[in-house]
């Protein structure tokens, strides 16, 4: 019989590069926008580093890297084109990373509350997670439009955890990039950093609490934090 030893604890997950490998669909949409505006495509692998801050920064950085001068007056129309194309192709190639579904199920069985805290807009996050049959795992899916400040502000994590019905003092962040580790530090939460994500900064330099190479490692780490409140407090100091 499984012990519900994680009851009262919340695990907040980033989305792109943490739960789901999304870069082929995001960069695919970016490249269609670049071609439409007479610009060269971004290489699929290198452009993955543009992901993490949300769709608008990705689009802006993509245009700038392609040699364009970004004109804010044109940004709204281009952004709407980007969103329409992305929604149409949001799950063409995007898939959960290995071990995601099994780990989420095990954490839930042990009593943990699960939520998503992402810089991806909430409606886009919900569409993607629903198409991948992941929505059922989360008590809340929280994009920047649902909170007072986006990552790397700790307010994003604190408010996401509360929206899920959890306690920010008993919460852990799982992410792959600087917005995640920055938000966790600001919120006083430990941060598990996935080395398989999209960070342009080496994962070891992000300032997270611990690095993982496989999603399946998360369960034991969350359990360790829950079992050792003193260690958790030290990681937040």
Secondary structure as a PSIPRED ss2 file (coil, helix, strand):
# PSIPRED VFORMAT (PSIPRED V4.0)

   1 X C   1.000  0.000  0.000
   2 X C   1.000  0.000  0.000
   3 X C   1.000  0.000  0.000
   4 X C   1.000  0.000  0.000
   5 X C   1.000  0.000  0.000
   6 X C   1.000  0.000  0.000
   7 X C   1.000  0.000  0.000
   8 X C   1.000  0.000  0.000
   9 X C   1.000  0.000  0.000
  10 X E   0.000  0.000  1.000
  11 X E   0.000  0.000  1.000
  12 X E   0.000  0.000  1.000
  13 X E   0.000  0.000  1.000
  14 X C   1.000  0.000  0.000
  15 X C   1.000  0.000  0.000
  16 X E   0.000  0.000  1.000
  17 X C   1.000  0.000  0.000
  18 X C   1.000  0.000  0.000
  19 X C   1.000  0.000  0.000
  20 X E   0.000  0.000  1.000
  21 X E   0.000  0.000  1.000
  22 X C   1.000  0.000  0.000
  23 X H   0.000  1.000  0.000
  24 X H   0.000  1.000  0.000
  25 X H   0.000  1.000  0.000
  26 X H   0.000  1.000  0.000
  27 X H   0.000  1.000  0.000
  28 X H   0.000  1.000  0.000
  29 X H   0.000  1.000  0.000
  30 X H   0.000  1.000  0.000
  31 X H   0.000  1.000  0.000
  32 X H   0.000  1.000  0.000
  33 X H   0.000  1.000  0.000
  34 X H   0.000  1.000  0.000
  35 X H   0.000  1.000  0.000
  36 X H   0.000  1.000  0.000
  37 X C   1.000  0.000  0.000
  38 X C   1.000  0.000  0.000
  39 X C   1.000  0.000  0.000
  40 X C   1.000  0.000  0.000
  41 X C   1.000  0.000  0.000
  42 X C   1.000  0.000  0.000
  43 X C   1.000  0.000  0.000
  44 X H   0.000  1.000  0.000
  45 X H   0.000  1.000  0.000
  46 X H   0.000  1.000  0.000
  47 X H   0.000  1.000  0.000
  48 X H   0.000  1.000  0.000
  49 X H   0.000  1.000  0.000
  50 X H   0.000  1.000  0.000
  51 X C   1.000  0.000  0.000
  52 X C   1.000  0.000  0.000
  53 X C   1.000  0.000  0.000
  54 X C   1.000  0.000  0.000
  55 X H   0.000  1.000  0.000
  56 X H   0.000  1.000  0.000
  57 X H   0.000  1.000  0.000
  58 X H   0.000  1.000  0.000
  59 X H   0.000  1.000  0.000
  60 X H   0.000  1.000  0.000
  61 X H   0.000  1.000  0.000
  62 X H   0.000  1.000  0.000
  63 X H   0.000  1.000  0.000
  64 X H   0.000  1.000  0.000
  65 X H   0.000  1.000  0.000
  66 X C   1.000  0.000  0.000
  67 X C   1.000  0.000  0.000
  68 X C   1.000  0.000  0.000
  69 X C   1.000  0.000  0.000
  70 X C   1.000  0.000  0.000
  71 X C   1.000  0.000  0.000
  72 X H   0.000  1.000  0.000
  73 X H   0.000  1.000  0.000
  74 X H   0.000  1.000  0.000
  75 X H   0.000  1.000  0.000
  76 X H   0.000  1.000  0.000
  77 X H   0.000  1.000  0.000
  78 X H   0.000  1.000  0.000
  79 X H   0.000  1.000  0.000
  80 X H   0.000  1.000  0.000
  81 X H   0.000  1.000  0.000
  82 X H   0.000  1.000  0.000
  83 X H   0.000  1.000  0.000
  84 X H   0.000  1.000  0.000
  85 X H   0.000  1.000  0.000
  86 X H   0.000  1.000  0.000
  87 X H   0.000  1.000  0.000
  88 X H   0.000  1.000  0.000
  89 X C   1.000  0.000  0.000
  90 X C   1.000  0.000  0.000
  91 X C   1.000  0.000  0.000
  92 X C   1.000  0.000  0.000
  93 X C   1.000  0.000  0.000
  94 X C   1.000  0.000  0.000
  95 X E   0.000  0.000  1.000
  96 X E   0.000  0.000  1.000
  97 X C   1.000  0.000  0.000
  98 X C   1.000  0.000  0.000
  99 X C   1.000  0.000  0.000
 100 X H   0.000  1.000  0.000
 101 X H   0.000  1.000  0.000
 102 X H   0.000  1.000  0.000
 103 X H   0.000  1.000  0.000
 104 X H   0.000  1.000  0.000
 105 X H   0.000  1.000  0.000
 106 X H   0.000  1.000  0.000
 107 X H   0.000  1.000  0.000
 108 X H   0.000  1.000  0.000
 109 X H   0.000  1.000  0.000
 110 X C   1.000  0.000  0.000
 111 X C   1.000  0.000  0.000
 112 X C   1.000  0.000  0.000
 113 X E   0.000  0.000  1.000
 114 X E   0.000  0.000  1.000
 115 X E   0.000  0.000  1.000
 116 X E   0.000  0.000  1.000
 117 X E   0.000  0.000  1.000
 118 X C   1.000  0.000  0.000
 119 X C   1.000  0.000  0.000
 120 X C   1.000  0.000  0.000
 121 X C   1.000  0.000  0.000
 122 X H   0.000  1.000  0.000
 123 X H   0.000  1.000  0.000
 124 X H   0.000  1.000  0.000
 125 X H   0.000  1.000  0.000
 126 X H   0.000  1.000  0.000
 127 X H   0.000  1.000  0.000
 128 X H   0.000  1.000  0.000
 129 X H   0.000  1.000  0.000
 130 X H   0.000  1.000  0.000
 131 X H   0.000  1.000  0.000
 132 X C   1.000  0.000  0.000
 133 X C   1.000  0.000  0.000
 134 X C   1.000  0.000  0.000
 135 X H   0.000  1.000  0.000
 136 X H   0.000  1.000  0.000
 137 X H   0.000  1.000  0.000
 138 X C   1.000  0.000  0.000
 139 X C   1.000  0.000  0.000
 140 X E   0.000  0.000  1.000
 141 X E   0.000  0.000  1.000
 142 X E   0.000  0.000  1.000
 143 X C   1.000  0.000  0.000
 144 X H   0.000  1.000  0.000
 145 X H   0.000  1.000  0.000
 146 X H   0.000  1.000  0.000
 147 X C   1.000  0.000  0.000
 148 X C   1.000  0.000  0.000
 149 X C   1.000  0.000  0.000
 150 X C   1.000  0.000  0.000
 151 X C   1.000  0.000  0.000
 152 X C   1.000  0.000  0.000
 153 X C   1.000  0.000  0.000
 154 X H   0.000  1.000  0.000
 155 X H   0.000  1.000  0.000
 156 X H   0.000  1.000  0.000
 157 X H   0.000  1.000  0.000
 158 X H   0.000  1.000  0.000
 159 X H   0.000  1.000  0.000
 160 X H   0.000  1.000  0.000
 161 X H   0.000  1.000  0.000
 162 X H   0.000  1.000  0.000
 163 X H   0.000  1.000  0.000
 164 X C   1.000  0.000  0.000
 165 X C   1.000  0.000  0.000
 166 X C   1.000  0.000  0.000
 167 X C   1.000  0.000  0.000
 168 X H   0.000  1.000  0.000
 169 X H   0.000  1.000  0.000
 170 X H   0.000  1.000  0.000
 171 X E   0.000  0.000  1.000
 172 X E   0.000  0.000  1.000
 173 X E   0.000  0.000  1.000
 174 X E   0.000  0.000  1.000
 175 X E   0.000  0.000  1.000
 176 X C   1.000  0.000  0.000
 177 X C   1.000  0.000  0.000
 178 X H   0.000  1.000  0.000
 179 X H   0.000  1.000  0.000
 180 X H   0.000  1.000  0.000
 181 X H   0.000  1.000  0.000
 182 X H   0.000  1.000  0.000
 183 X H   0.000  1.000  0.000
 184 X H   0.000  1.000  0.000
 185 X H   0.000  1.000  0.000
 186 X H   0.000  1.000  0.000
 187 X H   0.000  1.000  0.000
 188 X C   1.000  0.000  0.000
 189 X C   1.000  0.000  0.000
 190 X E   0.000  0.000  1.000
 191 X E   0.000  0.000  1.000
 192 X E   0.000  0.000  1.000
 193 X E   0.000  0.000  1.000
 194 X E   0.000  0.000  1.000
 195 X C   1.000  0.000  0.000
 196 X C   1.000  0.000  0.000
 197 X C   1.000  0.000  0.000
 198 X C   1.000  0.000  0.000
 199 X C   1.000  0.000  0.000
 200 X C   1.000  0.000  0.000
 201 X C   1.000  0.000  0.000
 202 X C   1.000  0.000  0.000
 203 X H   0.000  1.000  0.000
 204 X H   0.000  1.000  0.000
 205 X H   0.000  1.000  0.000
 206 X C   1.000  0.000  0.000
 207 X C   1.000  0.000  0.000
 208 X C   1.000  0.000  0.000
 209 X C   1.000  0.000  0.000
 210 X E   0.000  0.000  1.000
 211 X E   0.000  0.000  1.000
 212 X E   0.000  0.000  1.000
 213 X C   1.000  0.000  0.000
 214 X C   1.000  0.000  0.000
 215 X H   0.000  1.000  0.000
 216 X H   0.000  1.000  0.000
 217 X H   0.000  1.000  0.000
 218 X H   0.000  1.000  0.000
 219 X H   0.000  1.000  0.000
 220 X H   0.000  1.000  0.000
 221 X H   0.000  1.000  0.000
 222 X H   0.000  1.000  0.000
 223 X H   0.000  1.000  0.000
 224 X H   0.000  1.000  0.000
 225 X H   0.000  1.000  0.000
 226 X H   0.000  1.000  0.000
 227 X H   0.000  1.000  0.000
 228 X C   1.000  0.000  0.000
 229 X H   0.000  1.000  0.000
 230 X H   0.000  1.000  0.000
 231 X H   0.000  1.000  0.000
 232 X H   0.000  1.000  0.000
 233 X H   0.000  1.000  0.000
 234 X H   0.000  1.000  0.000
 235 X H   0.000  1.000  0.000
 236 X H   0.000  1.000  0.000
 237 X C   1.000  0.000  0.000
